[in-house]
Amino acid sequence: MSSRRSSSGAPTSAGMTDAQITDLVSKLQQLIPQLRSTHSDKVSAAKVLQETCSYIKTLHREVDDLSDRLSQLLANTDSNTAQAAIIRSLLM
């Protein structure tokens, strides 16, 4: 017996209905830049989730890079300046 039900109103094993899953996939498709530029309205849910995960990983790398750059700036800045205080506040 399958853990998912085919009815759009019946909850899946995750507690979401098929309609909620479809709505979530649609919203993700609108948010992810790589998917917004896709001309096809019929992108699979798996593709949307894969692109979403990829986008989140990219954002995470960018945050790490920015954090490293701010740390380097702070290391090369006099710790008593206003610039150092701003950098410290960004790192907190």
Contact map, one row per residue, 1 for C-alpha under 8 A:
11100000000000000000000000000000000000000000000000000000000000000000000000000000000000000000
11111000000000000000000000000000000000000000000000000000000000000000000000000000000000000000
11111000000110000000000000000000000000000000000000000000000000000000000000000000000000000000
01111100001110000000000000000000000000000000000000000000000000000000000000000000000000000000
01111110011100000000000000000000000000000000000000000000000000000000000000000000000000000000
00011111010000000100000000000000000000000000000000000000000000000000000000000000000000000000
00001111110000000100000000000000000000000000000000000000000000000000000000000000000000000000
00000111111000001110000000000000000000000000000000000000000000000000000000000000000000000000
00000011111000001110000000000000000000000000000000000000000000000000000000000000000000000000
00001111111100011100000000000000000000000000000000000000000000000000000000000000000000000000
00011001111111111100000000000000000000000000000000000000000000000000000000000000000000000000
00111000011111111100000000000000000000000000000000000000000000000000000000000000000000000000
00110000001111110000000000000000000000000000000000000000000000000000000000000000000000000000
00000000001111110000000000000000000000000000000000000000000000000000000000000000000000000000
00000000001111111000000000000000000000000000000000000000000000000000000000000000000000000000
00000000011111111101100000000000000000000000000000000000000000000000000000000000000000000000
00000001111100111111100000000000000000000000000000000000000000000000000000000000000000000000
00000111111100011111110000000000000000000000000000000000000000000000000000000000000000000000
00000001100000001111111000000000000000000000000000000000000000000000000000000000000000000000
00000000000000011111111100000000000000000000000000000000000000000000000000000000000000000000
00000000000000011111111110000000000000000000000000000000000000000000000000000000000000000000
00000000000000000111111111000000000000000000000000000000000000000000000000000000000000000000
00000000000000000011111111100000000000000000000000000000000000000000000000000000000000000000
00000000000000000001111111110000000000000000000000000000000000000000000000000000000000000000
00000000000000000000111111111000000000000000100110000000000000000000000000000000000000000000
00000000000000000000011111111100000000000000000000000000000000000000000000000000000000000000
00000000000000000000001111111110000000000000000000000000000000000000000000000000000000000000
00000000000000000000000111111111000000000000000110010000000000000000000000000000000000000000
00000000000000000000000011111111001100000000000100000000000000000000000000000000000000000000
00000000000000000000000001111111101100000000000000000000000000000000000000000000000000000000
00000000000000000000000000111111101100000000000000000000000000000000000000000000000000000000
00000000000000000000000000011111111100000000000000110010000000000000000000000000000000000000
00000000000000000000000000000111111110000000000000000000000000000000000000000000000000000000
00000000000000000000000000000001111111000000000000100000000000000000000000000000000000000000
00000000000000000000000000001111111111000000000100100000000000000000000000000000000000000000
00000000000000000000000000001111111111100000000000000000000000000000000000000000000000000000
00000000000000000000000000000000111111100000000000000000000000000000000000000000000000000000
00000000000000000000000000000000011111111000000000000000000000000000000000000000000000000000
00000000000000000000000000000000000111111000000000000000000000000000000000000000000000000000
00000000000000000000000000000000000001111110000000000000000000000000000000000000000000000000
00000000000000000000000000000000000001111110000000000000000000000000000000000000000000000000
00000000000000000000000000000000000000011111000000000000000000000000000000000000000000000000
00000000000000000000000000000000000000011111101100000000000000000000000000000000000000000000
00000000000000000000000000000000000000000111111100000000000000000000000000000000000000000000
00000000000000000000000010000000000000000011111110000000000000000000000000000000000000000000
00000000000000000000000000000000000000000001111111000000000000000000000000000000000000000000
00000000000000000000000000000000000000000011111111100000000000000000000000000000000000000000
00000000000000000000000010011000001000000011111111110000000000000000000000000000000000000000
00000000000000000000000010010000000000000000111111111000000000000000000000000000000000000000
00000000000000000000000000000000000000000000011111111100000000000000000000000000000000000000
00000000000000000000000000000001011000000000001111111110000000000000000000000000000000000000
00000000000000000000000000010001000000000000000111111111000000000000000000000000000000000000
00000000000000000000000000000000000000000000000011111111100000000000000000000000000000000000
00000000000000000000000000000000000000000000000001111111110000000000000000000000000000000000
00000000000000000000000000000001000000000000000000111111111000000000000000000000000000000000
00000000000000000000000000000000000000000000000000011111111100000000000000000000000000000000
00000000000000000000000000000000000000000000000000001111111110000000000000000000000000000000
00000000000000000000000000000000000000000000000000000111111111000000000000000000000000000000
00000000000000000000000000000000000000000000000000000011111111100000000000000000000000000000
00000000000000000000000000000000000000000000000000000001111111110000000000000000000000000000
00000000000000000000000000000000000000000000000000000000111111111000000000000000000000000000
00000000000000000000000000000000000000000000000000000000011111111100000000000000000000000000
00000000000000000000000000000000000000000000000000000000001111111110000000000000000000000000
00000000000000000000000000000000000000000000000000000000000111111111000000000000000000000000
00000000000000000000000000000000000000000000000000000000000011111111100000000000000000000000
00000000000000000000000000000000000000000000000000000000000001111111110000000000000000000000
00000000000000000000000000000000000000000000000000000000000000111111111000000000000000000010
00000000000000000000000000000000000000000000000000000000000000011111111100000000000000000000
00000000000000000000000000000000000000000000000000000000000000001111111110000000000000000000
00000000000000000000000000000000000000000000000000000000000000000111111111000000000000100010
00000000000000000000000000000000000000000000000000000000000000000011111111100000000000100010
00000000000000000000000000000000000000000000000000000000000000000001111111110000000000000000
00000000000000000000000000000000000000000000000000000000000000000000111111111000000000100000
00000000000000000000000000000000000000000000000000000000000000000000011111111110000100110000
00000000000000000000000000000000000000000000000000000000000000000000001111111100000000000000
00000000000000000000000000000000000000000000000000000000000000000000000111111100000000000000
00000000000000000000000000000000000000000000000000000000000000000000000011111110101100000000
00000000000000000000000000000000000000000000000000000000000000000000000001111111100100000000
00000000000000000000000000000000000000000000000000000000000000000000000001001111100110000000
00000000000000000000000000000000000000000000000000000000000000000000000000000111110110000000
00000000000000000000000000000000000000000000000000000000000000000000000000001111111110000000
00000000000000000000000000000000000000000000000000000000000000000000000000000001111111000000
00000000000000000000000000000000000000000000000000000000000000000000000000001000111111100000
00000000000000000000000000000000000000000000000000000000000000000000000001001111111111110000
00000000000000000000000000000000000000000000000000000000000000000000000000000011111111111000
00000000000000000000000000000000000000000000000000000000000000000000000000000000011111111100
00000000000000000000000000000000000000000000000000000000000000000000011011000000001111111110
00000000000000000000000000000000000000000000000000000000000000000000000001000000000111111111
00000000000000000000000000000000000000000000000000000000000000000000000000000000000011111111
00000000000000000000000000000000000000000000000000000000000000000000000000000000000001111111
00000000000000000000000000000000000000000000000000000000000000000010011000000000000000111111
00000000000000000000000000000000000000000000000000000000000000000000000000000000000000011111
